[in-house]
Amino acid sequence: MADTTISALTQGIPAGGSILPYSTGTNTLGVSVSAILQNVGNVGIGTITPSTMLDVNGTIKAAALQVPGCLLQVVQTLRTDIQLTASTAYIDATGYTITITPKSTSSKILVSVNCAAGSSAAHAVWVKLLRGSTSVANFNNYTGAPLNATYMVLPIVMEYLDTTVLTDLSPVTYKLMFRSDGATTVSIGGPVNNAYEQGTAIWTNTITCKEIAG
């Protein structure tokens, strides 16, 4: 069968009919790009009584399938080292920058952080997540307060759903920044001093981006 357009195809549907013509044989039906079925009710594949707009009685195979809420892609950065600072100004947490290129402008990005922060004394460490140069989330143990990482390593486990409207498919970058309260040295990625820890365990730290279809 030669290629045909949906408009030409649907002209052959009798009034009240629900079955497309050319439904027998082994010929392949080709349609033009961006063709639209209009005014034909529900469409059935493998069924003559479709109950929804598209009713398929069988397995669907596609190069890509985008359904709201489904996972389109995952990008992750892994770190096992430790970074220290005594700075009271936020600095980039080395290795905690990640970039994801969206597949759709209707998508949302779910950012997951799993790492450790520490302090060498009875003081706190401030940690925040940025989208580009904009701060989007702070890691607080209560409103307005930093993480109290007194003489220990405090695990940071956090998920942030970025619902910013995507205007195009340009890459989106997220990163962690951290700082000291000025009274002591703090760390990201593990303990400031293993003397405060049990043994010398290697900490696995990750920042992950998941694109969720909108």
Secondary structure, DSSP 8 states (H G I E B T S, - for coil): -----HHHHHTT--TT--S-S--SSS------TT----S---EEES-SS--SSEEESS----S----TT-EEEEEEEEE---EEE--SS-EEEEEEEEEE--S-TT-EEEEEEEEEEEESSS-EEEEEEEETTEEEEE--SSTT--EE-TTSEEEEEEEEEE----SS---EEEEEEEEE-SSS-EEESS-S-GGGSSS-----EEEEEEEE--
